[in-house]
Amino acid sequence: MNRFFCAAKFTRKLAGGLSAFALAALLQACQFQPLYSSDSGTVANSSFALSSLSVAEVDSRVEQQVRNHLIFLLSGGAAPLNPSHEVRIRVSSNSRVLAARVKSGQSSQIGNTAGSVELTASYEIYDFASKEIVHRGSRFASAAYDKTSQSFASERAARDAENRAAREVAEQLRFAIASDLSSS
């Protein structure tokens, strides 16, 4: 009899816990909204909103890489005729040594064998109608590369790493911008 009582008590607790878990999952699902949906629920409207953004001119080569990728991701490379908003970006770049080795010879010197490029891109979304900045944020990306004893190959590897990081941060910016615009 005692075993039956304990089993029934355990079953009631388990059923109560499962129903509370199911209720929590149901309530959480009520707050979910897909990123690419709009009030009318079509993906086409959110794509139209992203393609109506212009991206401001930039100064440096790395910023230009991020800008070019962002324009392609927002509108397929086409410039909007009547933009509703302008995205302003600033990119800072930092290089780091990831690994080093000691070269043998008459004197001990340290030679770098691997590096990393880190990009931080901050953005502002300017609304032409209200003439104010409606959203701000920043995103970060990094890319590693190998260094060799050939200086041109090492420079090219660093440049390629910058380009990979620029592509990655542009993708992150696109998602952040889409999220910002869908929440406003």
N, C-alpha and C positions, 0 to 999 in steps of 0.2 A: 504494500500500500504506500509506503514511504517513497519508493522509487517512482510510482505513478504520479504522486503529488509533485515531486521534483521535476519530472518530465513535463507535466502540464504547465507548471510555473515557467520553465525554460521556454516552452513553445509560445506562451503568451508574451514573454519578454522579446523573443525573436520576432514575432509577428508585429509587435509594437515598434520595434527598431526598424524593421523593413518598411513599415508603412510611413514612419517618419522620414526615412531615407527617400522613399518614392515621392513623398510630398515635397521634400527639399529639391529633388531633381526636377520635378514638375514646375515648381516656382522659378527655378533658375532658368529653365527653358523658355519661360514667358518673357524674359528680358533679352533673349538672343535676337539680334538683327544682323542679317548678312551684310558684309561690307559693301557689296556692289548693288544693294537694293536701294530704292528710293521710295518716296511716298506712294508712287503708283506701282512699285514692286518690279520694275523692269530694269534689266542690266543696261539697256540702251540709254536710259536717262542719266545714269551715273557716268557712263562713258562719255556722254555729251558734256557733262559738267567738267570732267577732267580735261577734255579736249578744248574747252573754252578758256583754259588758263594759259597765260603767257609767262615765259620765264625771262627774268631780267638779264641784261648783259653782265658779264663777269670779266675779271682781269687776268687771272693766272691760267696756266695750262691745265692744272689739275681741276680748277673750277670749271674750265671749259669742257673737260671730259665729263664731269658730273652733269653739267647743263645739257650737253648733247644727249646723253643717255636719258636724262629726265624728260627732255622734249620728245624723244622717241617713245618713251613709255607712256607719256600723257596723251599724245596725239598722233603717234605714228610718224613723227617728224614734220608734220605740217604746222605752219603758224596759224593761230586763230585769227579770223577776220575781225571779230568784235569781242575781245576778251572781257570777261566779267571780273577777273581777278588776275593779279600778277604775283608770281612766286619769286622771292628774292633770296638768293642763297649766298652763303659765305663758307668757304672750305679752308680748313687749316690742315697742314700735312706735317707729320713727324716721322722720322726714320729712326729705327733702333737696331742695334746689333743683337742677334739672338744667340749666336755661337761664335766662338773664336778658338783658334789653335795656335800653338807656338811653333814657329818655323825653326827648323834646325839650320845650323850654319855657324859662322864665327860669332855672331851675336844673336841673342835670343830676341826675336820680335814676335809680336802678336799679329796674326792675320785673321781678318774676319772671314767666316765661311758661310754665314747665313744672316739675313736681315729681315726686317719687317717694316712695312709702310702702314702708318695709321692715319686715317682721315676722319676728321670731325666736321660734319656739315650742319650748319645752322640755317634755318629757313624762316621766312615770314611770308604770310599770305596777305597781300594788300587788296582790299576791295575798292574798285574804282567808283562804285556808286556812293558808298559812305565815306570814301577818302580816309580810311583808317585801316590799321593792321588788325585782322580778325583772328589770326592764329599765329603761334610761334612754336618752334621746337628745334630739336637737334637730333642727329643720328650719327652713329659711329661705325666704321668698318676698317678692317685691316687685311693685309695680304703679305704672306711671307715669300721670300725668294732666296736663291742660293747665289753666293759670290764665288767667283773663280779667280785665278791669277791673271786672267785676261781682263783688262780694264774695260774694254768696249762691251764684252759679254756681261760683266757685272753691272755696268750702267744700263744696258738694255733690259736686264732682268729686273732692276729697280724700277725702270719706266713701265715695264709690263705689270709689275705688282701694283704700281700706282693706278694703272688703267683698270685692273681687276677690282681694286678697292673702290674706285670711282663708280664702276658699274654696280657694285653691291650697295654702296650708299645711295645711289640714285634709285634703286629698287626700294630701299627702305623709305626714302623720301616720298616716293609715289604712294606707298601704302599709308604713310602718316598723313599725307595731304588728303587722300581719299577718306580716311577716317575723320579728319578734321572737318571736311566739307559735309560729310554725311551727318555729323553731330550738330551742325549749325542750322 
